[in-house]
Amino acid sequence: MQSITIPPLAAEASDSTTAPERLAALSHDHTLKALIASNHATPATILETLSNEKDPVIRRAVTENPNTPVAILLHLAQEFPHTFLANPIMPFLNLAQPDFMQDASPQTWLHLLRCEHIPPMWLQWLQETPVPPYDRVRGQVKAAARLHIALAGVPVGQQEIYTAMAEEHAQLLHRIALHPYTPVELLARLVTSPEARRTVVCNPRVPPALLHQLAGDKDMLVRYAVAGNQRTPPADLEALAHDSRPIVRASVASNRQLPAGLYQLLRDDRRPSVLAALGGNIQAPEAVLAALADDLNPQVRGAAAGNPGLPVALFPALISDTAGEVRISLAKNPQLPFALFQRLAKEPVRKIRRNLAANPRTPLPVLEQLMQGNHTYLWEQVARNPQTTPELLVQLATKGNARVWAGVAAHKHTPVEVLYRLANQSRRARARGEQHFWKGIISNPHAPPDLLEAAFTHACIELRFGLVCHPALSCEQRQAMVERLVEHIVAAPLDRYPRQWSHVLVRPDLPLPLLRAFAQSVYWEERCLLALHPELPRTVLDELAQDGNRYVRTVAREALKQHAAP
């Protein structure tokens, strides 16, 4: 067997008998820094210098070294909490300096609480240390410690932990119940919770069998949600169409998967709210819509007037309706004949003209007519209308306010030179519409890459997550943006709690580095939701299944079962 020859300098850097002066000289060689950082004979001053290296391998080695100063260890614990806890100096520090962890920052504590194995004496100290009511950050640390499995314990059964979550963290339970990737088995457990039941029935993946189970629920709002779900079995829809509560019957009437036989049944309902819901159902037969368009109640006629399935022959009668709400609704109908578009454009009612400007089938001459005058509420709608031409968008870029410019920025027909001109306006000119404008740029599929760079700089953090998936970005730009977002996730200050990023964590196109960063988030709620992500690598999910937080590990283990299923 051939022996492996270690280069002399590497052997010297690893040797615990190497003189400190020699180690200091060798530490200037980048190829030797990781070896020197692991050497237990390396002086503390050198380790402190190495702790600032960009290479994470070197920083991790410093964290493992028992000779590293305590202050440096506490700082590195945020990045390498498991390595910090495994450092052989820890048992000695707990004996010699039992209060050394009092110097740990809240961020350090929250990262350490992600770990399963943490000294019980630390958790006890966190629980016994009083926290002023105004100190939200340290209160967050104490709350996270209370949920650590060493204190809260491993649940006896799965149902126990969801019951506890419903009592203590109802908002998170609702997010899990509504999450599009929550396993069906988990949804079935959540419906036993009265707090989560209303949300579960709105989940896009809820199975018909579960909807059937809840169709007879005592809670009216649960039945309402079941009635409106397009996956509800036809037999249950028929039963709910006879419900004693009008709001439930109205929800049935709005369901686009309504069986043909129920349209006439609901047409004979006496409640205007039920009839209006039926009139707004785009799958309703023409005969039913014709009857509703002739109803005595203007609310019902208005609902039918806006339905694109309404027979064209009924439009002339509805445009002459004395009830303004009927004509307002009619202006939204994309099947209006050209002559009626022109007639409604002359109406003095603001809502009618606004609906016309927003109607995706409004002819260009009518849009040009609506552009006349000084009405920013119309300009905003025209700027977002898919029929608007580049020429009109050029005009709109010189008019109105920041909301108009945001619509122009988002429009796929806007000339590139107009986008540049709007972006170069002073931030003061865009005033309160700054974020609306950048949101428009980000949503524009034809936005040039350099403007997307500017959007990443000026847009709020929530908008940046969507930006990294823009098709116009180069691979280099996307990678640079992702790296900056990772830094923000990891280093975000704890001044806003909790972070409202649950909508980000359900994005199926979230880049892998961001998934990994969220898996190390100090916010256990984010780790909990992340465990449900369909693109999460198995290795990361395995780590979350060993998380110190009892809720995170439970949800992660449910997700692992889904991965193991054939």
BELRACOR-V729845 format. One record per backbone hydrogen bond with DSSP energy under -1.0 kcal/mol. NH is the residue of the N-H (numbers start at 1). CO is the residue of the C=O. Records with the same first field share a line. If there is no record, write none. Layout:
NH: CO ; CO
This chain:
11: 7
12: 8
13: 9
14: 10
15: 11
18: 15
23: 19
24: 20
25: 21
26: 22
27: 23
28: 25
29: 26
32: 29
36: 32
37: 33
38: 34
42: 39
47: 43
48: 44
49: 45
50: 46
51: 47
52: 49
53: 50
59: 55
60: 56
61: 57
62: 58
63: 59
64: 60
68: 65
73: 69
74: 70
75: 71
76: 72
77: 73
78: 75
80: 76
84: 80
85: 81
86: 82
87: 84
90: 87
93: 89
94: 90
95: 91
96: 92
97: 93
100: 97
102: 99
103: 100
104: 101
109: 105
110: 106
111: 107
112: 108
113: 109
114: 111
115: 112
122: 119
123: 119
124: 120
125: 121
126: 122
127: 123
128: 124
129: 125
135: 132
136: 134
139: 135
140: 136
141: 137
142: 138
143: 139
144: 140
145: 141
146: 142
148: 145
149: 548
151: 148
152: 148
153: 149
161: 157
162: 158
163: 159
164: 160
165: 161
166: 162
167: 163
168: 164
169: 165
173: 169
174: 170
175: 171
176: 172
177: 173
178: 174
182: 179
187: 183
188: 184
189: 185
190: 186
191: 187
192: 189
193: 190
197: 193
200: 196
201: 197
202: 199
203: 200
206: 203
211: 207
212: 208
213: 209
214: 210
217: 214
223: 219
224: 220
225: 221
226: 222
227: 223
228: 224
232: 229
237: 233
238: 234
239: 235
240: 236
241: 237
242: 239
243: 240
249: 245
250: 246
251: 247
252: 248
253: 249
254: 250
255: 252
258: 255
262: 259
263: 260
266: 262
267: 263
268: 264
269: 266
275: 271
276: 272
277: 273
278: 274
279: 275
280: 276
281: 278
284: 281
289: 285
290: 286
291: 287
292: 288
293: 289
295: 292
301: 297
302: 298
303: 299
304: 300
305: 301
306: 302
307: 304
310: 307
314: 311
315: 312
318: 314
319: 315
321: 318
327: 323
328: 324
329: 325
330: 326
331: 327
332: 329
333: 330
336: 333
341: 337
342: 338
343: 339
344: 340
345: 341
346: 343
347: 344
353: 349
354: 350
355: 351
356: 352
357: 353
358: 354
359: 355
362: 359
367: 363
368: 364
369: 365
370: 366
371: 367
372: 369
379: 375
380: 376
382: 378
383: 379
388: 385
393: 389
394: 390
395: 391
396: 392
397: 393
398: 395
399: 396
405: 401
406: 402
407: 403
408: 404
409: 405
410: 406
411: 407
414: 411
419: 415
420: 416
421: 417
422: 418
423: 419
424: 420
425: 422
430: 426
431: 427
433: 430
434: 431
437: 433
438: 434
439: 435
440: 436
441: 437
442: 438
443: 439
447: 444
452: 448
453: 449
454: 450
455: 451
456: 452
457: 453
458: 454
459: 455
464: 460
465: 461
467: 463
468: 464
469: 466
470: 467
473: 470
478: 474
479: 475
480: 476
481: 477
482: 478
483: 479
484: 480
485: 481
486: 482
487: 483
488: 484
489: 485
490: 486
491: 487
492: 488
501: 499
505: 501
507: 504
510: 507
515: 511
516: 512
517: 513
518: 514
519: 515
520: 517
521: 518
527: 523
528: 524
529: 525
530: 526
531: 527
532: 529
533: 530
536: 533
541: 537
542: 538
543: 539
544: 540
545: 541
546: 543
547: 544
548: 114
550: 147
553: 549
554: 550
555: 551
556: 552
557: 553
558: 554
559: 555
560: 556
561: 557
562: 558
563: 559
564: 560
565: 561
